[in-house]
Amino acid sequence: MKMNPVVHFEMPAQDRKRAADFYTNVFGWEMRQLSPDMGHYILAMTTESDEKGPKEPGRINGGFFQKTSDNPAQHPSIVIAVDDIKLAMEKVVAEGGKVLREPMEIPGVGKYAPILDTEGNLASMLQPLQM
């Protein structure tokens, strides 16, 4: 069976600027605020990267999303790359996990869907455009 790699992490933030400043000042991460159509998501560059992503194998970048009061499952999570998100969703359910919503299209990135594993841990799957 092919291994699907962890390609990204996400963390909720009540105040994304404050969180971005914290990780920039403590760990030297570079932050990039995305546009309103991308939900003002903040990309966190944790390693030297180019347009294809991290330059060094095994390293990942991440981001911060706005914490909201209408969603109780807002915890740090990982994003796992998959070749076929619909097939991966079927596997999640077959193995006792839960798909939290249908895949959403992230412009220029790919299809994204959050899941809960059998232990209640939040994770997400991403079918990148280039796969």
RAZI-V193215 format. One record per helix or strand of 3 or more residues. SS is the DSSP state (a for helix, b for strand). FROM is the first residue (numbers start at 0). TO is the last residue. If there is no record, write none. Layout:
ss:SS from:FROM to:TO
ss:SS from:FROM to:TO
//
This chain:
ss:b from:5 to:12
ss:a from:15 to:26
ss:b from:29 to:32
ss:a from:35 to:37
ss:b from:41 to:44
ss:b from:60 to:65
ss:b from:76 to:80
ss:a from:84 to:93
ss:b from:103 to:105
ss:b from:109 to:115
ss:b from:121 to:127
//
